[in-house]
Amino acid sequence: MQRRTFVKALSSIAAASAIPPLFCNVQANSKSFDIALSQYSFHRSIFGDSQKNYQKFIQLIHSDPDAVLAGPMDPREIVVIARKLGVGHVDLANILWFGHGQDKPWLNQFKTMAKDNDVGFTCLMTDELGQLGSSDKKQRLAAIEKHKPWVETAAEIGCFQMRVNAYGDGTYLEQLEQNAESMIILAEYTQNMGIELVIENHGHPSSNAAWLAMLIEKVNHPNLGVYTDLDNFFMGGWNHSPQRRYDRTQGLIDLAPYTRGVSAKTHGFKDNGQELTIDYFAALKILTDAGFSGFVCGEFEGKSLPEMLGSQATLDLLRKTRKQIQNS
């Protein structure tokens, strides 16, 4: 499918699915949250088959990033899709447009498209920028410098948060110390740029919620918080089998006091619309009971539905859950 016909095709799907009209995200109830759509929900439409050889994919991200954009969807079309799905805010992923972070004409067109569709940007998710928790201080400093241009990008396009990864090497304690040194520097830099810095529980030690909570407390900076993923509580590397998991309920309790944004992943749905493995009401109520009232970003990761329909089902689940929490 050619890119010029991609959004037209999505329009037909949206119309057939009776998607509700655009709504205002601001909620009067304090025990509530706003809803956003993750750009990464459409990574297959953007990347096409380029991720099948993942090692080659990563190499191309750094050498020829536009070469991985092999799908029919232009990454900027997410604002058109969000509008069709009735959502006024989008979380962005730098990996989906890695070659355009400092491309002013490209970014200006992105901003124009967002304005035309009455869609705003929330968090910029950053990956492939080096290890902020490396045992090598030179590598840590290099990673900080690689993050700085993306902070400027986040400010340029109107994001108010930037998500980073607490990746490194060594023991848990060593990685805690090494990441803390970098996060202090980045928290100051992002604050000066008007961007809030958030760390996601995103594999390795960060998926151990107690460790991530300790990192936030050690840094102790008002501009640093957590971007809590409802699903990423597997510890160790990405490919460990069997997975070692931190208890999700305990993890959410641990991270709730520091949560400033939420990634609400879905992989599939039961007949009643609930997610297959995550109790959304229980999970989000833990966070709202602790005072969270920011953006919960729906991210469909499943393969059983087309990305458009899976995203619609995810957003519908979030709307239903929000209403249940408001009425609880």
GUDO-566668 format. One line per 3 residues: number of its first residue (from 0); for each residue x, y, z of N, C-alpha, C. Coordinates in steps of 0.001 Angstrom, whole numbers. Layout:
N
NUM> X:Y:Z:X:Y:Z:X:Y:Z ~ ...
***
This chain:
328
0> 838:-1195:0:0:0:0:876:1248:0 ~ 590:2208:-870:1356:3442:-915:990:4332:264 ~ 1932:5162:703:1692:6005:1877:561:6986:1654
3> 399:7464:433:-654:8459:196:-2050:7883:363 ~ -2147:6546:293:-3465:5921:453:-3667:5335:1841 ~ -2613:5400:2692:-2693:4727:3987:-3755:5329:4892
6> -3708:6650:5071:-4679:7293:5963:-6087:7187:5408 ~ -6236:7222:4077:-7557:7056:3468:-8137:5697:3837 ~ -7279:4663:3805:-7731:3327:4177:-8122:3278:5642
9> -7363:3935:6498:-7696:3971:7916:-9017:4681:8150 ~ -9305:5683:7325:-10565:6407:7459:-11737:5473:7259 ~ -11615:4558:6309:-12696:3623:6042:-12902:2689:7221
12> -11785:2221:7816:-11886:1359:8991:-12541:2097:10139 ~ -12123:3339:10348:-12657:4129:11456:-14153:4353:11298 ~ -14577:4690:10090:-15992:4958:9855:-16821:3720:10105
15> -16288:2563:9701:-17041:1328:9875:-17109:882:11318 ~ -16220:1400:12131:-16132:956:13521:-16873:1861:14490 ~ -17551:2881:13992:-18347:3793:14840:-17523:4375:15972
18> -16396:4951:15623:-15512:5549:16621:-16152:6813:17189 ~ -16103:6993:18492:-16750:8155:19102:-16077:9451:18706 ~ -16784:10567:18817:-16208:11857:18440:-15115:12297:19389
21> -14338:13287:18943:-13264:13835:19774:-13831:14377:21075 ~ -13111:14128:22153:-13583:14607:23456:-12482:15404:24127 ~ -12868:16156:25111:-11894:16943:25874:-11225:16032:26898
24> -9899:16056:26964:-9179:15162:27854:-9146:15644:29297 ~ -9379:16919:29533:-9255:17451:30883:-10424:16963:31748 ~ -10117:16391:32884:-11127:15799:33748:-11282:16609:35036
27> -12521:16781:35450:-12780:17533:36679:-12550:16671:37920 ~ -12773:15343:37783:-12615:14437:38911:-11135:14237:39203 ~ -10710:14447:40447:-9295:14339:40782:-8807:12900:40688
30> -9691:11917:40917:-9301:10517:40808:-9571:10044:39379 ~ -8835:10625:38459:-9050:10328:37058:-7728:10459:36320 ~ -7782:10421:35004:-6578:10571:34196:-6976:10990:32791
33> -6021:11520:32060:-6208:11872:30664:-5739:10715:29795 ~ -6157:10709:28549:-5859:9598:27654:-5093:10088:26431 ~ -4038:9365:26090:-3250:9648:24889:-3089:8361:24090
36> -2634:8506:22859:-2366:7379:21975:-869:7284:21723 ~ -329:6085:21783:1090:5889:21512:1359:5767:20015 ~ 2308:6543:19543:2738:6429:18158:3264:5019:17873
39> 3849:4393:18885:4435:3071:18689:3387:1995:18429 ~ 2122:2279:18698:1060:1333:18379:1032:1000:16898 ~ 1618:1866:16083:1586:1693:14628:2986:1432:14064
42> 3852:829:14893:5224:625:14429:5308:-345:13258 ~ 4377:-1304:13172:4415:-2226:12035:4017:-1527:10743 ~ 3081:-594:10842:2685:170:9659:3787:1117:9207
45> 4615:1546:10157:5709:2470:9845:6954:1721:9385 ~ 7301:645:10102:8531:-79:9795:8365:-1132:8703 ~ 7135:-1598:8474:6966:-2692:7533:7683:-3936:8029
48> 8470:-4556:7159:9194:-5780:7519:10625:-5515:7975 ~ 10971:-4269:8182:12383:-3943:8446:12890:-4462:9784 ~ 11982:-4850:10710:12423:-5349:12012:12640:-6861:12037
51> 12371:-7542:10920:12507:-8998:10923:13928:-9422:11246 ~ 14908:-8749:10678:16310:-8954:11046:16669:-7824:11992 ~ 16536:-8094:13312:16627:-7002:14271:18031:-6432:14369
54> 19036:-7270:14214:20406:-6767:14269:20665:-5795:13123 ~ 20212:-6142:11940:20369:-5248:10798:19539:-3985:10996 ~ 18357:-4141:11592:17479:-3004:11865:18189:-1973:12744
57> 18813:-2429:13822:19518:-1515:14722:20686:-848:14010 ~ 21395:-1600:13197:22505:-1021:12443:22012:96:11529 ~ 20884:-149:10853:20341:851:9933:19827:2082:10677
60> 19279:1883:11870:18806:3020:12661:19913:4059:12814 ~ 21145:3590:12975:22269:4501:13206:22986:4919:11925 ~ 22879:4117:10861:23611:4436:9635:22729:5027:8534
63> 21482:4559:8453:20560:5005:7403:19132:4891:7921 ~ 18763:5728:8898:17493:5531:9618:16248:5552:8760 ~ 16237:6266:7671:15043:6264:6824:14855:4941:6098
66> 15918:4127:6034:15816:2844:5344:14901:1873:6081 ~ 14711:2083:7387:13837:1182:8148:12375:1575:8030 ~ 12091:2738:7454:10698:3195:7296:10124:2561:6042
69> 9915:1236:6135:9540:443:4962:8045:187:4852 ~ 7270:699:5797:5832:481:5760:5100:1579:5020 ~ 3785:1464:4892:2997:2448:4147:2700:3732:4899
72> 2994:3774:6200:2590:4921:7031:3752:5874:7274 ~ 3556:7146:7011:4474:8196:7414:4302:8394:8926 ~ 5393:8427:9710:5264:8556:11169:4419:9747:11599
75> 4392:10803:10795:3645:12007:11161:2142:11822:11048 ~ 1724:10796:10347:294:10551:10173:-390:10098:11459 ~ 393:9880:12515:-202:9491:13791:-1187:10541:14295
78> -962:11815:13960:-1879:12854:14447:-3223:12760:13738 ~ -3226:12332:12496:-4478:12128:11759:-5231:10949:12358 ~ -4496:9887:12652:-5109:8700:13244:-5675:9005:14628
81> -4931:9737:15433:-5399:10089:16777:-6716:10843:16705 ~ -6797:11772:15781:-8020:12539:15612:-9194:11632:15243 ~ -8938:10672:14369:-10001:9748:13958:-10430:8844:15105
84> -9504:8560:16014:-9813:7711:17160:-10357:8504:18345 ~ -10528:9805:18174:-11120:10610:19235:-10179:10961:20355 ~ -8887:11039:20063:-7889:11350:21079:-7178:12643:20705
87> -6965:13503:21692:-6355:14792:21426:-4883:14886:21747 ~ -4267:13776:22190:-2850:13808:22548:-2155:12521:22130 ~ -870:12657:21792:-79:11535:21292:1273:11498:21993
90> 1687:10303:22389:3065:10061:22826:3879:9673:21603 ~ 5088:10194:21508:5933:9949:20340:7105:9044:20696 ~ 7633:8346:19688:8799:7481:19869:9873:7886:18872
93> 11021:8319:19374:12066:8812:18471:12557:7742:17500 ~ 12447:6469:17892:12923:5378:17058:12154:5295:15743 ~ 10936:5851:15726:10093:5804:14534:10429:6893:13526
96> 11252:7847:13915:11686:8916:13000:13069:9402:13410 ~ 13954:8411:13592:15266:8647:14180:16120:9607:13354 ~ 15902:9627:12056:16705:10491:11197:16209:11911:11084
99> 15123:12261:11794:14509:13581:11610:14432:14401:12896 ~ 15157:13967:13917:15095:14676:15198:15562:16113:15121 ~ 16483:16389:14232:16992:17753:14079:16715:18285:12668
102> 15727:17698:12028:15331:18083:10667:14199:19113:10770 ~ 14546:20386:10788:13571:21440:11057:12394:21454:10072 ~ 12620:21348:8745:11474:21323:7822:10522:20158:8108
105> 11087:18985:8389:10270:17800:8696:9475:18024:9976 ~ 10143:18552:10997:9479:18811:12272:8408:19888:12127 ~ 8678:20897:11338:7687:21960:11134:6431:21418:10464
108> 6611:20517:9508:5438:19920:8867:4665:19052:9855 ~ 5412:18355:10728:4783:17534:11761:3939:18419:12678 ~ 4501:19526:13100:3767:20444:13978:2530:21011:13283
111> 2662:21318:12004:1520:21840:11247:416:20805:11152 ~ 789:19559:10874:-202:18482:10807:-906:18307:12146 ~ -139:18389:13232:-731:18248:14558:-1721:19375:14845
114> -1329:20591:14502:-2207:21736:14719:-3466:21619:13880 ~ -3332:21204:12641:-4481:21070:11744:-5472:20028:12253 ~ -4965:19044:12982:-5832:17986:13502:-6168:18175:14978
117> -5768:19326:15538:-6056:19657:16933:-5534:18571:17872 ~ -4291:18172:17657:-3658:17130:18452:-2367:17677:19063 ~ -2164:17415:20348:-955:17836:21026:-57:16656:21342
120> 1195:16941:21660:2174:15914:21992:2443:15911:23485 ~ 2596:14734:24050:2834:14607:25489:4286:14232:25758 ~ 4609:12952:25708:5947:12469:26038:6689:12020:24785
123> 7981:12333:24713:8839:11816:23660:9649:10667:24242 ~ 9411:9459:23732:10122:8268:24183:11429:8155:23404 ~ 12563:8106:24101:13851:8061:23424:14557:6729:23649
126> 15116:6208:22575:15877:4963:22607:17115:5117:21733 ~ 18033:4160:21855:19237:4077:21021:20122:5330:21132 ~ 20247:5843:22355:21069:7031:22580:22197:6773:23572
129> 22563:5528:23724:23665:5200:24626:23183:4842:26018 ~ 24082:4307:26828:23753:3833:28168:24092:4884:29223 ~ 23040:5410:29822:23225:6418:30865:23789:5817:32139
132> 23742:4485:32268:24263:3816:33451:25505:2996:33173 ~ 26231:3338:32113:27448:2601:31778:28483:2737:32882 ~ 29283:1673:33052:30371:1726:34038:31516:2605:33554
135> 31524:2906:32275:32552:3762:31682:32061:5209:31708 ~ 32719:6058:32476:32247:7441:32627:32220:8174:31297 ~ 33188:7914:30424:33194:8569:29116:31958:8180:28316
138> 31559:6907:28408:30358:6462:27707:29108:7097:28305 ~ 29090:7255:29628:27945:7919:30269:27818:9358:29781 ~ 28928:10065:29753:28902:11458:29308:28518:11553:27832
141> 28988:10580:27039:28621:10563:25618:27131:10326:25462 ~ 26567:9457:26289:25127:9194:26232:24327:10439:26612 ~ 24774:11151:27620:24107:12398:28012:24094:13372:26843
144> 25232:13510:26169:25313:14430:25027:24414:13990:23885 ~ 24243:12692:23693:23348:12198:22641:21883:12484:22975 ~ 21568:12544:24266:20186:12827:24672:19825:14299:24515
147> 20799:15180:24681:20499:16612:24703:19810:17131:23441 ~ 20242:16757:22218:19525:17253:21033:18072:16807:21001 ~ 17789:15625:21560:16405:15158:21580:15566:15898:22625
150> 16217:16388:23674:15510:17272:24611:15071:18529:23870 ~ 15966:19065:23067:15646:20252:22267:14531:19956:21272 ~ 14548:18738:20705:13480:18336:19783:12141:18278:20513
153> 12152:17685:21699:10919:17600:22484:10344:18984:22749 ~ 11211:19919:23106:10756:21290:23363:10259:21948:22072 ~ 10955:21685:20981:10613:22302:19698:9220:21908:19224
156> 8851:20641:19401:7559:20190:18869:6436:20260:19896 ~ 6774:20625:21137:5726:20862:22124:5456:19731:23093 ~ 6355:18750:23199:6216:17736:24243:6519:18369:25599
159> 5960:17812:26655:6283:18328:27987:7053:17311:28822 ~ 7257:16100:28275:8039:15074:28949:8978:14403:27954 ~ 10074:13844:28482:10935:12978:27683:11283:11758:28511
162> 11057:10590:27918:11332:9320:28607:12700:8793:28205 ~ 13485:8403:29225:14800:7815:28984:14857:6434:29632 ~ 15907:5681:29276:16111:4348:29824:17272:4342:30800
165> 17110:3612:31889:18176:3494:32892:18980:2227:32613 ~ 19641:2203:31466:20424:1029:31072:21886:1222:31457 ~ 22549:119:31773:23958:184:32119:24531:-1203:32288
168> 25578:-1305:33068:26211:-2597:33321:26770:-2601:34731 ~ 27026:-3808:35224:27510:-3962:36585:26420:-4499:37494 ~ 26691:-4501:38792:25699:-4958:39757:24552:-3952:39848
171> 23473:-4363:40491:22344:-3450:40691:22804:-2176:41394 ~ 23640:-2326:42415:24099:-1162:43170:24978:-264:42302 ~ 25866:-872:41514:26720:-84:40634:25896:667:39587
174> 24898:-19:39027:24060:646:38031:23212:1746:38660 ~ 22827:1559:39898:22091:2605:40605:22938:3870:40700 ~ 24189:3715:41129:25079:4858:41277:25379:5507:39923
177> 25664:4688:38921:26033:5193:37603:24872:5921:36927 ~ 23683:5354:37007:22517:6018:36429:22190:7310:37165 ~ 22355:7295:38488:22024:8485:39278:22876:9679:38852
180> 24155:9437:38591:25032:10533:38164:24520:11166:36874 ~ 24095:10324:35930:23614:10844:34648:22261:11525:34790 ~ 21376:10930:35589:20028:11475:35711:20027:12852:36367
183> 20929:13085:37289:21026:14407:37911:21347:15463:36856 ~ 22293:15145:35991:22685:16089:34938:21531:16315:33967 ~ 20891:15217:33541:19803:15351:32568:18566:16013:33171
186> 18305:15748:34443:17147:16375:35096:17307:17892:35127 ~ 18524:18358:35373:18797:19797:35354:18651:20357:33943 ~ 19216:19639:32968:19182:20116:31582:17744:20180:31064
189> 16965:19134:31311:15583:19125:30835:14749:20189:31542 ~ 15005:20394:32824:14268:21422:33558:14497:22795:32941 ~ 15736:23073:32571:16054:24358:31951:15397:24514:30580
192> 15044:23391:29952:14385:23416:28646:12869:23319:28761 ~ 12354:23259:29988:10911:23171:30191:10345:21792:29917 ~ 11183:20762:30041:10774:19383:29784:10953:18567:31058
195> 9958:17759:31378:10049:16879:32538:10728:15572:32129 ~ 11680:15105:32917:12414:13873:32645:11749:12713:33379 ~ 11478:11630:32640:10860:10446:33242:11619:9202:32803
198> 11724:8250:33724:12368:6963:33457:11288:5893:33434 ~ 11346:5038:32446:10364:3949:32339:10924:2668:32948 ~ 10057:1884:33583:10416:503:33899:10418:-253:32569
201> 11616:-487:32036:11755:-871:30635:12846:-1913:30454 ~ 12816:-2957:31282:13788:-4020:31168:15014:-3800:32032 ~ 15793:-4894:32207:17007:-4854:33009:16659:-4406:34442
204> 17522:-3759:35206:17159:-3429:36594:15922:-2540:36718 ~ 15635:-1724:35693:14515:-783:35827:13166:-1478:35946 ~ 13069:-2755:35516:11816:-3479:35671:11655:-4062:37071
207> 12667:-3909:37886:12553:-4178:39314:12098:-2866:39941 ~ 10834:-2800:40291:10250:-1527:40714:10921:-960:41951 ~ 11356:-1819:42851:12043:-1323:44059:13338:-622:43670
210> 14070:-1195:42712:15318:-577:42240:15043:778:41604 ~ 14010:849:40749:13697:2111:40077:13250:3166:41089 ~ 12460:2765:42080:12046:3705:43125:13266:4221:43891
213> 14223:3342:44149:15446:3760:44835:16243:4752:43991 ~ 16267:4533:42680:16981:5459:41795:16355:6849:41853 ~ 15024:6909:41794:14344:8211:41860:14647:8893:43185
216> 14621:8130:44273:14876:8717:45581:16333:9149:45733 ~ 17240:8400:45140:18650:8761:45243:18927:10064:44501 ~ 18382:10196:43291:18574:11428:42515:17895:12596:43223
219> 16659:12353:43705:15940:13345:44511:15882:14705:43826 ~ 15405:14700:42581:15299:15947:41817:13824:16175:41461 ~ 13304:17381:41652:11876:17632:41396:11471:17449:39940
222> 12440:17440:39034:12112:17304:37619:12281:15875:37121 ~ 12413:14923:38017:12576:13523:37635:11473:12667:38226 ~ 10849:11858:37383:9807:10948:37832:9839:9664:37030
225> 8756:8906:37132:8662:7594:36478:7564:7612:35421 ~ 7872:6987:34295:6869:6713:33264:6526:5241:33425 ~ 5457:4968:34157:5143:3607:34587:4457:2813:33484
228> 5087:1701:33111:4491:781:32144:3763:-312:32916 ~ 2501:-551:32574:1701:-1524:33307:2157:-2958:33083 ~ 3007:-3166:32075:3368:-4535:31703:4844:-4864:31899
231> 5711:-3875:31911:7163:-4132:31884:7738:-4426:33260 ~ 7342:-5556:33818:7895:-5955:35107:8704:-7237:35000 ~ 9217:-7533:33802:10126:-8660:33634:11542:-8156:33884
234> 12308:-8894:34664:13628:-8438:35072:14714:-9141:34256 ~ 15867:-8519:34159:16950:-9057:33364:16885:-8526:31943 ~ 17508:-9219:31023:17515:-8793:29628:16211:-9080:28928
237> 16094:-8565:27704:14852:-8695:26950:14547:-10142:26588 ~ 15586:-10949:26394:15376:-12290:25845:15540:-13405:26871 ~ 15520:-13088:28151:15627:-14124:29165:14411:-15051:29109
240> 14671:-16343:29150:13587:-17317:29145:13924:-18436:30128 ~ 13039:-18717:31090:11759:-18032:31297:11968:-16640:31893 ~ 10995:-15785:31704:11097:-14442:32249:10994:-14481:33778
243> 11768:-13609:34413:11644:-13393:35851:10847:-12111:36035 ~ 9732:-12196:36707:8842:-11036:36812:8724:-10527:38236 ~ 8772:-9214:38340:8450:-8522:39589:6929:-8476:39676
246> 6385:-8732:40832:4930:-8752:40970:4328:-7422:40523 ~ 3372:-7474:39587:2825:-6250:38993:2155:-5362:40045 ~ 1330:-5951:40903:639:-5147:41915:1635:-4450:42833
249> 2623:-5205:43309:3635:-4603:44173:4427:-3546:43412 ~ 4718:-3823:42135:5456:-2862:41329:4726:-1548:41180 ~ 3434:-1616:40936:2649:-392:40787:2560:366:42102
252> 2462:-357:43193:2461:297:44510:3803:996:44740 ~ 4890:314:44374:6222:888:44563:6426:2153:43738 ~ 5914:2152:42501:6171:3258:41576:5123:4365:41637
255> 3976:4075:42235:2871:5042:42247:3273:6429:42760 ~ 4044:6546:43842:4369:7890:44341:5205:8721:43377 ~ 5862:8060:42415:6780:8762:41506:6243:8829:40074
258> 5042:8283:39851:4502:8156:38499:4009:9496:37967 ~ 4498:9867:36775:4076:11114:36138:3544:10879:34728 ~ 3534:9644:34309:2968:9249:33027:2832:7742:33033
261> 1932:7207:32191:1667:5771:32200:1603:5249:30770 ~ 2279:4126:30543:2137:3389:29292:1200:2218:29538 ~ 49:2253:28881:-965:1214:29062:-926:266:27867
264> -115:-764:27984:27:-1728:26894:-1151:-2693:26864 ~ -1494:-3120:25661:-2449:-4200:25475:-1873:-5165:24452 ~ -2133:-6451:24670:-1683:-7486:23739:-2854:-8206:23096
267> -3982:-8211:23763:-5183:-8855:23245:-6334:-8605:24196 ~ -7535:-9020:23786:-8724:-8659:24556:-9661:-9848:24730 ~ -10302:-9892:25890:-11355:-10864:26156:-12635:-10421:25454
270> -13638:-11260:25470:-14906:-10935:24809:-15563:-9695:25395 ~ -15296:-9410:26684:-15897:-8234:27327:-15057:-6963:27153 ~ -13986:-7041:26362:-13167:-5869:26100:-12015:-5669:27059
273> -11924:-6506:28089:-10816:-6388:29039:-9532:-6969:28441 ~ -8392:-6465:28901:-7111:-6974:28426:-6902:-8400:28926 ~ -6156:-9197:28176:-6022:-10615:28490:-5302:-10874:29807
276> -4294:-10068:30132:-3455:-10386:31292:-3398:-9300:32362 ~ -3878:-8102:32061:-3771:-6982:32993:-5161:-6551:33451 ~ -5371:-6475:34752:-6607:-5928:35314:-6464:-4404:35307
279> -7017:-3767:34296:-6810:-2330:34118:-7414:-1515:35253 ~ -8579:-1915:35724:-9194:-1169:36818:-8306:-1219:38058 ~ -7863:-2421:38430:-7023:-2561:39628:-5709:-1809:39466
282> -5094:-1933:38286:-3788:-1307:38063:-3875:210:38108 ~ -4828:770:37383:-4908:2231:37309:-5482:2831:38585 ~ -6278:2070:39308:-6802:2582:40574:-5679:2723:41607
285> -4701:1825:41567:-3550:1968:42458:-2875:3319:42220 ~ -2728:3675:40946:-2042:4924:40604:-2889:6144:40928 ~ -4179:6110:40589:-5029:7279:40869:-5261:7451:42368
288> -5340:6354:43107:-5478:6462:44567:-4254:7123:45184 ~ -3108:6990:44510:-1878:7614:45007:-1740:9054:44548 ~ -2719:9525:43771:-2719:10923:43356:-2394:11169:41900
291> -2158:10121:41129:-1833:10326:39720:-3062:10803:38952 ~ -2872:11832:38118:-3977:12350:37305:-3472:12833:35942 ~ -2333:12289:35507:-1752:12714:34242:-2247:11902:33062
294> -1380:11720:32056:-1760:11019:30838:-1460:9528:30941 ~ -2457:8734:30570:-2285:7301:30374:-2300:7077:28869 ~ -1215:6531:28357:-1042:6407:26913:-1322:4981:26466
297> -2334:4803:25628:-2689:3492:25115:-1725:3029:24039 ~ -1142:1853:24240:-181:1305:23276:-547:-140:22950 ~ -1105:-352:21772:-1476:-1698:21346:-261:-2412:20786
300> 68:-3576:21379:1238:-4346:20955:855:-5679:20323 ~ -421:-5993:20299:-844:-7313:19839:-798:-7489:18332 ~ -966:-8731:17930:-969:-9073:16507:-2284:-9703:16066
303> -3212:-9879:17006:-4469:-10541:16675:-5449:-9605:15979 ~ -5196:-8304:16046:-6055:-7307:15408:-5189:-6371:14585 ~ -5754:-5748:13534:-5025:-4667:12856:-4719:-3561:13859
306> -3662:-2812:13617:-3234:-1792:14575:-4328:-766:14864 ~ -5111:-421:13862:-6171:560:14061:-7245:24:15018 ~ -7673:-1205:14770:-8729:-1776:15615:-8206:-2104:17004
309> -6953:-2562:17097:-6367:-2824:18410:-6211:-1551:19219 ~ -5854:-459:18548:-5726:832:19240:-7083:1336:19686 ~ -8081:1153:18836:-9435:1561:19219:-9900:799:20447
312> -9656:-526:20465:-10064:-1341:21605:-9316:-919:22872 ~ -8042:-553:22724:-7250:-94:23872:-7813:1197:24442 ~ -8115:2143:23562:-8661:3426:24019:-10044:3248:24628
315> -10853:2370:24049:-12171:2090:24622:-12041:1524:26029 ~ -11054:638:26220:-10834:60:27544:-10411:1139:28535 ~ -9566:2063:28104:-9136:3139:28991:-10308:4047:29358
318> -11164:4351:28398:-12334:5198:28690:-13268:4500:29680 ~ -13488:3212:29453:-14358:2442:30356:-13757:2401:31754 ~ -12442:2165:31832:-11771:2088:33126:-11799:3425:33842
321> -11599:4494:33102:-11646:5838:33711:-13015:6086:34331 ~ -14066:5715:33636:-15415:5922:34164:-15643:5093:35416 ~ -15150:3846:35421:-15291:2994:36594:-14569:3588:37800
324> -13377:4117:37557:-12610:4728:38663:-13307:5966:39189 ~ -13848:6775:38290:-14562:7979:38715:-15780:7634:39553 ~ -16399:6498:39265:-17621:6098:39963:-17346:5232:41189
327> -16072:4902:41407:-15752:3992:42524:-15666:4759:43851
***
